[in-house]
Amino acid sequence: MCSLTPATDEEAEQAIRSGEFFRQVLDQVDDGVYALSHGRTILYWNKGAERITGYPAAEVIGRECSDNILIHVDEAANPLCTGACPAMIAMREDRECQSDLFVHHKLGHRVPIHARVVPLKNADEEVIGGIEVFTDDTSGVAGRERMQELERLSLLDHLTGLGNRRHAQVHLRSRLSEFDRYGWPFGLVFFDIDKFKPVNDTLGHQAGDDVLKMVSATTENAVRTIDMVSRWGGDEFTAIIANVDEAELKAVAEKLRALIEQSKIVESDRTIAVTVSVGATLVVPGDTMESIMNRADELMYTSKQSGLNRVTYG
């Protein structure tokens, strides 16, 4: 049995009037909620925002959006905090703004969110700030179930939580079989991290592992649940993209490249950011696992030779 300290109605009313009631309520919701002043200083940051971004309130409250803590980018990885900021638009135009964005997680990777920003007004209906409510668009439950199944089948890369090379091979054979039988198209994206060896050599293997996990999480968050992302080995990754045409595959490959470029690990004494070189190709009649992998590998190598941090399609 738990005992409750008797409280008066006046105490409850005071808690509501002081705003403590609303803070407690907002801390119970799964969505992230934060409030901004008109000058875009962060004034409130709930537990949902902490969970989605990894940033505790103590590290965010009092900072300005222009400090680029969350580093909002759109699906093409265009930065929004210093340009087309939804909060600025909502406050300036006195209207609600909704957007599908990616935010920066404290661990470095990108997290997809759906954000809704509304103006915060005073009693005279003057805009004095903004409130953003954002929802994590990743499929956490599905991701955990997939990880458990991969582990059971020895298809899991334990460092990144992605499927391993065997996982990629199993799904590639399956997609090729479906293409041969039903004509269902798919694309293969093959990429590796540019200048990854110097990260390990100069910053240490822990930093290298953190970069691999950051790239993995950003990649998995950037594709659909029907697409399959795997760690091929070392700093090489594959993404099997289902039911796409040439234009769609090019867009996915460019999205992955751009979002990884915009991801970074921020520590007290250093910032670690990397880029990737990408090869992307659609399945064609007669393809085998070896032929499509070799083609994607050669295209990725062309991206390396052409200057890094780019996509080559073929």
C-alpha positions as CSV (number, residue, x, y, z in Angstrom):
1,M,0.0,0.0,0.0
2,C,1.2,3.5,-0.8
3,S,0.3,6.4,1.4
4,L,-0.7,9.8,0.0
5,T,0.1,13.0,1.8
6,P,-3.2,14.9,2.1
7,A,-3.3,17.9,-0.2
8,T,-5.8,20.7,-0.4
9,D,-7.8,21.7,-3.5
10,E,-5.9,25.0,-3.3
11,E,-2.5,23.3,-3.7
12,A,-3.8,21.5,-6.8
13,E,-5.2,24.7,-8.2
14,Q,-1.9,26.5,-7.6
15,A,0.0,23.7,-9.4
16,I,-2.2,24.1,-12.4
17,R,-2.0,27.9,-12.4
18,S,1.8,27.8,-12.1
19,G,2.1,25.5,-15.1
20,E,3.5,22.5,-13.1
21,F,0.4,20.5,-14.0
22,F,0.9,21.1,-17.7
23,R,4.6,20.2,-17.5
24,Q,3.8,17.0,-15.9
25,V,1.2,16.2,-18.5
26,L,3.5,17.0,-21.4
27,D,6.2,14.8,-19.9
28,Q,3.9,11.8,-20.1
29,V,3.3,12.0,-23.9
30,D,5.4,10.1,-26.4
31,D,5.8,13.0,-28.7
32,G,8.5,15.6,-28.4
33,V,7.3,19.0,-27.4
34,Y,9.4,22.2,-27.0
35,A,8.7,25.9,-26.8
36,L,10.6,28.8,-28.3
37,S,10.7,32.5,-27.6
38,H,10.1,34.9,-30.5
39,G,13.9,35.2,-30.7
40,R,14.0,31.3,-31.0
41,T,15.5,30.6,-27.6
42,I,14.4,27.2,-26.4
43,L,12.4,27.7,-23.2
44,Y,10.9,24.2,-22.6
45,W,11.9,20.7,-23.6
46,N,9.8,17.7,-22.5
47,K,10.7,14.0,-21.8
48,G,9.5,13.0,-25.2
49,A,12.0,15.4,-26.9
50,E,14.7,13.9,-24.7
51,R,13.8,10.4,-25.8
52,I,13.6,11.1,-29.5
53,T,16.8,13.2,-29.8
54,G,18.9,11.9,-26.9
55,Y,19.5,15.5,-25.6
56,P,18.5,16.1,-22.0
57,A,16.6,19.3,-21.2
58,A,19.6,20.7,-19.3
59,E,21.7,20.7,-22.5
60,V,19.0,22.4,-24.6
61,I,17.0,24.9,-22.6
62,G,18.4,28.4,-23.0
63,R,20.1,27.6,-26.3
64,E,19.0,29.1,-29.5
65,C,17.8,27.3,-32.6
66,S,20.6,29.0,-34.5
67,D,23.0,27.1,-32.4
68,N,22.0,24.2,-34.7
69,I,21.5,21.6,-31.9
70,L,18.9,19.6,-33.8
71,I,20.1,20.7,-37.2
72,H,16.7,20.2,-38.9
73,V,17.1,19.1,-42.5
74,D,14.5,18.2,-45.1
75,E,14.4,14.9,-47.1
76,A,17.0,16.3,-49.5
77,A,19.2,17.1,-46.5
78,N,18.8,20.9,-47.0
79,P,19.5,22.6,-43.7
80,L,16.4,24.5,-42.3
81,C,17.6,26.0,-39.0
82,T,19.3,28.9,-40.8
83,G,16.9,29.2,-43.7
84,A,13.4,27.9,-44.2
85,C,12.8,27.2,-40.5
86,P,9.2,26.0,-39.9
87,A,9.2,27.7,-36.5
88,M,10.2,31.0,-38.1
89,I,7.5,30.7,-40.7
90,A,4.8,29.8,-38.1
91,M,5.7,32.8,-36.0
92,R,6.2,35.3,-38.9
93,E,3.0,34.3,-40.7
94,D,1.0,33.4,-37.6
95,R,-0.1,30.0,-38.9
96,E,0.5,26.3,-38.3
97,C,3.3,24.6,-40.2
98,Q,3.7,20.9,-40.7
99,S,6.8,19.2,-42.1
100,D,8.5,15.8,-42.5
101,L,12.0,16.4,-41.4
102,F,15.2,14.7,-40.1
103,V,16.7,15.9,-36.8
104,H,20.2,15.3,-35.4
105,H,20.4,12.7,-32.5
106,K,23.0,13.2,-29.8
107,L,24.7,10.0,-31.0
108,G,25.1,11.5,-34.4
109,H,22.6,9.8,-36.6
110,R,19.6,11.2,-38.3
111,V,16.0,10.6,-37.0
112,P,12.9,11.1,-39.2
113,I,10.2,13.1,-37.5
114,H,6.8,14.7,-38.4
115,A,6.8,18.2,-36.9
116,R,3.9,20.5,-36.3
117,V,4.7,24.1,-35.2
118,V,2.0,26.5,-33.9
119,P,2.5,30.2,-32.8
120,L,2.5,30.8,-29.1
121,K,0.4,33.9,-28.3
122,N,-0.2,36.1,-25.2
123,A,-3.6,37.3,-23.9
124,D,-3.7,40.0,-26.6
125,E,-3.3,37.4,-29.3
126,E,0.2,38.7,-30.2
127,V,2.7,36.1,-31.3
128,I,5.4,35.8,-28.6
129,G,7.0,32.5,-29.6
130,G,6.3,29.0,-31.0
131,I,5.5,25.5,-29.9
132,E,6.8,22.5,-31.9
133,V,5.3,19.0,-31.4
134,F,7.3,16.3,-33.2
135,T,6.7,12.6,-33.7
136,D,9.3,9.9,-34.2
137,D,8.6,8.4,-37.6
138,T,10.9,5.4,-37.1
139,S,9.3,2.0,-36.4
140,G,10.8,1.1,-33.1
141,V,8.8,-2.0,-32.4
142,A,9.3,-3.3,-35.9
143,G,13.0,-2.6,-35.7
144,R,13.4,-4.6,-32.4
145,E,11.4,-7.5,-33.8
146,R,13.5,-7.5,-36.9
147,M,16.7,-7.5,-34.9
148,Q,15.5,-10.4,-32.7
149,E,14.7,-12.4,-35.8
150,L,18.1,-11.6,-37.5
151,E,19.9,-12.6,-34.3
152,R,18.0,-15.9,-34.2
153,L,19.1,-16.7,-37.8
154,S,22.7,-15.5,-37.3
155,L,22.1,-12.7,-39.8
156,L,22.8,-9.8,-37.4
157,D,25.8,-7.5,-37.4
158,H,26.1,-7.0,-33.6
159,L,28.0,-3.6,-33.8
160,T,25.5,-1.8,-36.0
161,G,22.2,-3.7,-35.4
162,L,21.8,-4.1,-39.2
163,G,21.8,-7.4,-41.1
164,N,25.2,-8.8,-42.0
165,R,26.6,-9.9,-45.3
166,R,24.7,-13.2,-45.2
167,H,21.5,-11.2,-44.6
168,A,22.2,-9.1,-47.7
169,Q,22.9,-12.2,-49.8
170,V,19.7,-13.9,-48.6
171,H,17.5,-11.0,-49.5
172,L,19.3,-10.3,-52.8
173,R,18.7,-13.9,-53.9
174,S,15.0,-13.5,-52.9
175,R,14.6,-10.2,-54.9
176,L,16.3,-11.7,-57.9
177,S,14.0,-14.7,-57.8
178,E,10.9,-12.4,-57.6
179,F,12.2,-10.4,-60.5
180,D,12.7,-13.5,-62.6
181,R,9.3,-15.0,-61.8
182,Y,7.1,-11.9,-61.5
183,G,9.0,-9.0,-63.0
184,W,9.1,-7.1,-59.7
185,P,11.9,-4.5,-60.0
186,F,14.3,-3.5,-57.3
187,G,17.5,-1.5,-57.0
188,L,20.8,-2.1,-55.2
189,V,22.6,0.7,-53.5
190,F,26.2,-0.1,-52.5
191,F,28.3,2.4,-50.5
192,D,31.3,2.8,-48.2
193,I,32.5,5.5,-45.9
194,D,35.0,7.9,-47.4
195,K,38.4,8.1,-45.7
196,F,37.3,5.7,-42.9
197,K,40.8,4.4,-42.2
198,P,42.1,7.8,-41.0
199,V,39.2,8.0,-38.5
200,N,40.3,4.7,-36.9
201,D,44.0,5.6,-37.1
202,T,43.8,9.1,-35.7
203,L,40.7,9.0,-33.5
204,G,40.8,5.4,-32.4
205,H,38.7,2.3,-33.0
206,Q,35.9,3.5,-30.6
207,A,35.4,6.5,-32.7
208,G,35.4,4.3,-35.8
209,D,32.7,2.1,-34.2
210,D,30.6,5.2,-33.3
211,V,30.8,6.4,-37.0
212,L,29.7,2.9,-38.2
213,K,26.7,3.0,-35.9
214,M,25.9,6.6,-36.9
215,V,25.9,5.8,-40.6
216,S,23.9,2.6,-40.0
217,A,21.2,4.3,-38.0
218,T,20.9,7.2,-40.5
219,T,20.7,4.8,-43.4
220,E,18.0,2.6,-41.8
221,N,16.0,5.7,-40.8
222,A,16.1,7.0,-44.4
223,V,14.5,4.0,-46.1
224,R,11.2,2.3,-46.0
225,T,10.4,-0.7,-43.8
226,I,10.2,-2.9,-47.0
227,D,13.7,-2.0,-48.0
228,M,16.7,-4.0,-46.6
229,V,19.9,-2.4,-45.3
230,S,22.9,-4.5,-44.4
231,R,26.5,-4.1,-43.4
232,W,28.4,-5.9,-46.2
233,G,31.6,-5.8,-44.2
234,G,34.1,-3.2,-42.8
235,D,32.8,0.2,-43.8
236,E,30.7,-1.1,-46.7
237,F,26.9,-1.2,-46.7
238,T,24.1,-2.3,-49.0
239,A,20.5,-1.2,-49.4
240,I,18.1,-3.3,-51.4
241,I,15.3,-0.9,-52.5
242,A,12.0,-2.6,-53.6
243,N,9.7,-1.6,-56.4
244,V,11.5,1.4,-57.8
245,D,12.3,2.8,-61.2
246,E,15.4,4.7,-62.2
247,A,14.3,8.1,-61.0
248,E,13.2,6.7,-57.7
249,L,16.4,4.8,-57.1
250,K,18.5,7.8,-57.9
251,A,16.5,9.8,-55.4
252,V,16.9,7.3,-52.7
253,A,20.6,7.0,-53.3
254,E,21.1,10.7,-53.2
255,K,18.9,11.0,-50.1
256,L,21.2,8.5,-48.3
257,R,24.3,10.3,-49.4
258,A,23.0,13.7,-48.3
259,L,21.6,12.6,-45.0
260,I,24.9,10.9,-44.0
261,E,26.8,14.0,-45.0
262,Q,24.6,16.0,-42.7
263,S,25.0,13.5,-39.7
264,K,27.7,14.1,-37.2
265,I,28.9,13.1,-33.7
266,V,29.4,16.1,-31.5
267,E,31.6,15.7,-28.4
268,S,33.0,18.3,-26.0
269,D,36.3,18.5,-27.8
270,R,35.6,17.4,-31.3
271,T,33.1,16.8,-34.1
272,I,33.2,13.8,-36.3
273,A,31.5,13.9,-39.7
274,V,31.9,11.6,-42.7
275,T,30.7,11.2,-46.3
276,V,30.0,8.1,-48.4
277,S,30.6,7.2,-52.0
278,V,27.6,5.4,-53.6
279,G,26.9,3.1,-56.5
280,A,23.3,2.5,-57.5
281,T,21.9,0.2,-60.1
282,L,18.6,-1.4,-61.1
283,V,18.2,-5.1,-61.7
284,V,18.2,-6.1,-65.3
285,P,17.2,-9.4,-67.0
286,G,19.8,-12.1,-66.6
287,D,21.3,-10.6,-63.4
288,T,22.8,-12.9,-60.8
289,M,23.8,-11.9,-57.3
290,E,27.4,-11.7,-58.5
291,S,26.6,-9.5,-61.6
292,I,24.5,-6.9,-59.8
293,M,26.9,-6.7,-56.8
294,N,29.9,-6.3,-59.2
295,R,28.1,-3.6,-61.1
296,A,27.2,-1.7,-57.9
297,D,30.7,-2.1,-56.6
298,E,32.2,-0.7,-59.9
299,L,29.8,2.2,-59.7
300,M,30.8,2.9,-56.1
301,Y,34.4,2.8,-57.1
302,T,33.7,5.3,-59.9
303,S,32.3,7.7,-57.2
304,K,35.5,7.3,-55.3
305,Q,37.6,8.0,-58.3
306,S,35.5,11.0,-59.2
307,G,36.1,12.8,-56.0
308,L,34.2,11.1,-53.2
309,N,30.8,12.0,-51.6
310,R,28.8,11.4,-54.7
311,V,26.4,8.9,-56.3
312,T,27.1,7.1,-59.6
313,Y,24.2,5.4,-61.3
314,G,24.4,2.8,-64.0
